[in-house]
Amino acid sequence: MKKLFISAIALFSLFSAGAQSLTTPQPSPTQTIKQNFGLSSIELSYSRPGMKGRKIFGDLVPFGNVWRTGANQATTLTFADDVTIGGTKVKAGKYGLLSIPDKNNWTLIISKQLDVTSPAGYKQDQDVVRVDAKPMKMDDNMETFTMQFANVKPNACELHLMWENTAVSLPITTDVETKVMGQIDQLMNKDNKPYFNAAMYYLETGKDLNQALAWFDKAVELNPSAFWIHHQRANALAKLGKKEEAKKAAEKSKELATTAKNDDYVKLNEKLLAELKK
């Protein structure tokens, strides 16, 4: 009997040692999104539950209660630089994203808490900012809870929340202007001046076009075969109403782009030349 008992233990140990853990898909898969924004980035981490035939808002996710805005672990947002949300400046750092869904209005919350997974764990005194948001009805159901950054501009973007037939938007802004202008002022006093990048910033943001043109001229002097610089110089001249000079710059850019076998810039210049003939 003793020998049989020892043999049974040995056999169990053998099977246990050879057994492997079973890996199955996450019921609510985790997603991490990193969005370049302003001069830095925003990172979002959340879990994505599915509808699975269930009624979501007002049922699975009750109205009027704090929701982790996802499943499993707490949902977090990490700002690599300062941002502004709902008129409140939010310092760079990691925060919890919570929400209070309701039929006609949602409250979106940026919280210092990083571990809220149920209403009982929520502490309102840890709120950094609260924003009211009007829910929008979508034409089609979104099966899987989805968040994404949309309408991304240099100084503004929106975080969209979508599930079932409901969508909510959280506007986020950042101060790009002060930082870029500070860099330009500083770098223009250095030996290696960023003429092209500074000119592009002025051109794209509608600042002093004469100053932009002067910097494009400097950039062309430093790199006369750069067809992309000639093209942007032509754009600046066109915006200043100097059509003949713009045509010459576009023709030069087209010639250089043809030599470099860059069809994209050949087409861009042809389009610009066609517009200048109008």
C-alpha positions as CSV (number, residue, x, y, z in Angstrom):
1,M,0.0,0.0,0.0
2,K,2.8,2.4,0.9
3,K,4.5,1.7,-2.4
4,L,1.3,2.3,-4.3
5,F,0.8,5.6,-2.5
6,I,4.3,6.8,-3.3
7,S,3.8,5.8,-7.0
8,A,0.6,7.8,-7.2
9,I,2.3,10.9,-5.8
10,A,5.2,10.4,-8.3
11,L,2.7,10.0,-11.2
12,F,0.7,13.1,-10.1
13,S,4.0,15.1,-9.9
14,L,5.0,13.9,-13.4
15,F,1.7,15.1,-14.9
16,S,1.8,18.4,-13.0
17,A,5.3,19.1,-14.2
18,G,4.3,18.5,-17.8
19,A,1.1,20.5,-17.6
20,Q,0.9,24.0,-19.1
21,S,-1.3,26.9,-18.2
22,L,-4.2,27.6,-20.6
23,T,-4.0,30.9,-22.4
24,T,-7.3,32.4,-23.7
25,P,-8.2,35.7,-25.3
26,Q,-9.0,38.6,-23.0
27,P,-12.8,39.1,-22.7
28,S,-12.1,42.9,-22.7
29,P,-8.8,43.4,-24.6
30,T,-6.4,46.0,-23.3
31,Q,-5.4,48.8,-25.7
32,T,-2.7,51.4,-25.4
33,I,-2.6,54.4,-27.8
34,K,0.2,56.9,-28.0
35,Q,-0.8,60.0,-29.9
36,N,1.8,62.7,-30.8
37,F,0.3,66.0,-29.8
38,G,1.7,69.5,-29.7
39,L,5.4,69.2,-29.0
40,S,5.0,65.9,-27.0
41,S,2.4,63.1,-26.7
42,I,-0.6,61.7,-24.9
43,E,-0.9,58.0,-24.0
44,L,-4.2,56.3,-23.3
45,S,-4.5,52.9,-21.7
46,Y,-7.9,51.2,-21.3
47,S,-9.8,47.9,-21.7
48,R,-12.4,47.3,-24.4
49,P,-15.5,45.4,-23.4
50,G,-18.0,44.3,-26.0
51,M,-21.8,44.7,-26.2
52,K,-22.3,40.9,-26.6
53,G,-26.1,41.4,-27.0
54,R,-26.4,43.5,-23.9
55,K,-28.0,46.9,-23.3
56,I,-25.1,49.1,-22.3
57,F,-25.9,52.7,-21.1
58,G,-28.6,52.9,-18.5
59,D,-28.3,49.1,-17.9
60,L,-24.9,47.4,-17.9
61,V,-23.4,50.9,-17.3
62,P,-25.9,52.6,-15.0
63,F,-26.8,56.2,-15.5
64,G,-25.6,58.6,-12.7
65,N,-22.8,56.3,-11.4
66,V,-19.1,56.7,-11.7
67,W,-17.7,54.4,-14.5
68,R,-14.1,53.4,-14.9
69,T,-14.6,54.2,-18.6
70,G,-13.7,50.7,-19.8
71,A,-13.2,47.3,-18.1
72,N,-10.7,45.4,-16.0
73,Q,-8.1,47.9,-14.6
74,A,-8.6,51.7,-14.3
75,T,-8.4,53.7,-17.5
76,T,-5.4,56.2,-17.6
77,L,-4.2,59.1,-19.6
78,T,-0.6,60.2,-19.5
79,F,0.3,63.7,-20.7
80,A,4.0,64.2,-21.6
81,D,3.4,68.0,-21.5
82,D,1.0,70.4,-19.9
83,V,-2.5,70.5,-21.4
84,T,-5.7,72.4,-20.8
85,I,-9.0,70.6,-20.4
86,G,-12.3,72.3,-19.6
87,G,-10.5,75.6,-19.0
88,T,-8.2,74.0,-16.4
89,K,-4.5,73.6,-16.9
90,V,-3.5,69.9,-16.3
91,K,0.2,69.4,-15.5
92,A,2.2,66.8,-17.3
93,G,1.7,63.4,-15.6
94,K,-0.4,60.3,-15.4
95,Y,-4.1,60.6,-14.5
96,G,-7.2,58.4,-14.2
97,L,-10.0,58.9,-16.7
98,L,-13.5,58.4,-15.2
99,S,-17.0,59.3,-16.4
100,I,-20.5,59.6,-15.2
101,P,-22.8,58.7,-18.1
102,D,-26.4,60.0,-18.1
103,K,-29.1,60.1,-20.7
104,N,-28.7,63.7,-21.7
105,N,-25.3,64.7,-20.2
106,W,-22.0,63.0,-19.3
107,T,-19.5,64.2,-16.8
108,L,-15.9,63.4,-17.8
109,I,-13.4,63.4,-15.0
110,I,-9.6,63.7,-15.0
111,S,-8.6,62.3,-11.6
112,K,-5.4,61.9,-9.5
113,Q,-6.6,58.4,-8.7
114,L,-5.1,55.7,-10.9
115,D,-6.9,52.7,-9.4
116,V,-10.7,53.4,-9.5
117,T,-12.4,50.3,-10.8
118,S,-15.8,50.7,-9.0
119,P,-17.9,53.7,-7.7
120,A,-17.0,52.8,-4.1
121,G,-13.3,53.5,-4.8
122,Y,-13.9,57.0,-6.2
123,K,-13.0,60.1,-4.2
124,Q,-14.3,63.4,-5.7
125,D,-11.6,65.4,-3.8
126,Q,-9.0,63.8,-6.1
127,D,-10.6,65.4,-9.2
128,V,-8.3,67.6,-11.3
129,V,-11.1,68.7,-13.6
130,R,-14.6,67.8,-14.5
131,V,-16.1,68.5,-18.0
132,D,-19.7,68.3,-19.1
133,A,-20.2,66.6,-22.4
134,K,-23.3,66.1,-24.5
135,P,-23.7,62.5,-25.8
136,M,-24.3,62.1,-29.5
137,K,-26.3,59.4,-31.1
138,M,-24.5,57.3,-33.7
139,D,-26.3,55.8,-36.7
140,D,-24.8,52.4,-36.2
141,N,-23.9,50.5,-33.0
142,M,-20.3,50.2,-31.9
143,E,-19.9,46.6,-30.7
144,T,-16.6,47.1,-28.9
145,F,-16.0,50.1,-26.6
146,T,-13.7,52.3,-28.5
147,M,-11.7,55.4,-27.6
148,Q,-9.5,57.3,-30.1
149,F,-7.9,60.7,-30.7
150,A,-9.5,62.7,-33.5
151,N,-9.3,66.1,-35.1
152,V,-5.7,66.3,-34.1
153,K,-4.2,69.8,-34.8
154,P,-0.9,71.3,-33.6
155,N,-2.6,72.8,-30.5
156,A,-5.9,70.9,-30.1
157,C,-7.4,67.4,-30.3
158,E,-10.4,65.5,-29.1
159,L,-10.7,62.2,-27.3
160,H,-13.7,60.4,-28.6
161,L,-15.5,57.7,-26.6
162,M,-17.9,55.4,-28.5
163,W,-19.9,52.4,-27.5
164,E,-23.4,51.0,-28.4
165,N,-24.9,54.0,-30.3
166,T,-23.5,56.7,-28.1
167,A,-20.4,59.0,-28.7
168,V,-18.9,61.5,-26.4
169,S,-16.0,64.0,-27.0
170,L,-13.4,65.4,-24.7
171,P,-11.6,68.5,-26.1
172,I,-7.9,68.9,-25.2
173,T,-5.6,71.8,-26.0
174,T,-2.0,72.7,-25.4
175,D,0.1,75.9,-25.7
176,V,2.3,75.3,-28.8
177,E,2.6,79.0,-29.8
178,T,4.6,80.2,-26.8
179,K,7.0,77.3,-26.9
180,V,7.7,77.3,-30.6
181,M,8.2,81.1,-30.7
182,G,10.5,80.8,-27.7
183,Q,12.5,78.1,-29.6
184,I,12.7,80.3,-32.7
185,D,13.9,83.3,-30.8
186,Q,16.6,81.2,-29.1
187,L,17.8,79.2,-32.1
188,M,18.0,82.2,-34.4
189,N,20.9,83.4,-32.2
190,K,22.8,80.1,-32.9
191,D,25.2,79.3,-35.7
192,N,23.0,76.6,-37.2
193,K,19.7,78.5,-37.7
194,P,16.5,76.6,-38.5
195,Y,15.5,78.8,-41.4
196,F,13.3,76.3,-43.2
197,N,11.4,75.0,-40.1
198,A,10.9,78.5,-38.8
199,A,9.6,79.7,-42.2
200,M,7.3,76.7,-42.4
201,Y,5.8,77.5,-39.0
202,Y,5.2,81.1,-40.0
203,L,3.7,80.0,-43.3
204,E,1.4,77.3,-41.8
205,T,0.1,79.5,-38.9
206,G,-0.4,82.6,-41.0
207,K,2.2,84.7,-39.3
208,D,4.4,87.4,-40.9
209,L,4.8,86.0,-44.5
210,N,7.5,88.5,-45.4
211,Q,9.6,87.1,-42.5
212,A,8.8,83.6,-43.7
213,L,10.0,84.5,-47.2
214,A,13.2,86.0,-45.9
215,W,13.9,82.7,-44.0
216,F,13.0,80.7,-47.1
217,D,15.5,82.8,-49.0
218,K,18.2,82.0,-46.4
219,A,17.3,78.3,-46.6
220,V,17.6,78.3,-50.4
221,E,21.1,79.9,-50.1
222,L,22.2,77.1,-47.8
223,N,20.7,74.3,-49.9
224,P,20.0,75.5,-53.4
225,S,19.1,72.0,-54.8
226,A,16.4,71.4,-52.2
227,F,13.3,71.3,-54.4
228,W,11.0,71.2,-51.3
229,I,12.4,74.5,-50.1
230,H,11.8,76.2,-53.5
231,H,8.2,74.8,-53.5
232,Q,7.4,76.2,-50.1
233,R,9.1,79.5,-51.0
234,A,6.7,79.6,-54.1
235,N,3.8,79.0,-51.7
236,A,4.8,82.0,-49.6
237,L,5.2,84.2,-52.7
238,A,1.8,83.1,-53.9
239,K,0.2,84.0,-50.6
240,L,1.9,87.4,-50.7
241,G,0.4,88.0,-54.2
242,K,3.7,87.9,-56.0
243,K,2.5,85.6,-58.8
244,E,5.4,86.0,-61.3
245,E,8.0,85.3,-58.6
246,A,5.9,82.4,-57.3
247,K,5.8,80.9,-60.9
248,K,9.6,81.2,-61.2
249,A,10.1,79.5,-57.8
250,A,7.6,76.7,-58.7
251,E,9.3,76.1,-62.0
252,K,12.7,75.9,-60.3
253,S,11.3,73.4,-57.8
254,K,9.7,71.3,-60.6
255,E,13.0,71.3,-62.4
256,L,14.9,70.1,-59.4
257,A,12.3,67.6,-58.4
258,T,12.4,66.1,-61.9
259,T,16.1,65.7,-61.7
260,A,15.7,64.1,-58.3
261,K,13.0,61.8,-59.8
262,N,10.5,63.0,-57.1
263,D,7.2,62.7,-58.8
264,D,5.2,63.9,-55.8
265,Y,6.8,67.3,-55.9
266,V,6.6,67.5,-59.7
267,K,2.8,67.1,-59.3
268,L,2.7,69.6,-56.4
269,N,4.4,72.2,-58.5
270,E,2.3,71.5,-61.5
271,K,-0.8,72.0,-59.4
272,L,0.6,75.3,-58.0
273,L,1.5,76.6,-61.4
274,A,-2.0,75.8,-62.7
275,E,-3.5,77.7,-59.8
276,L,-1.2,80.7,-60.4
277,K,-2.5,80.9,-64.0
278,K,-6.0,81.6,-62.9
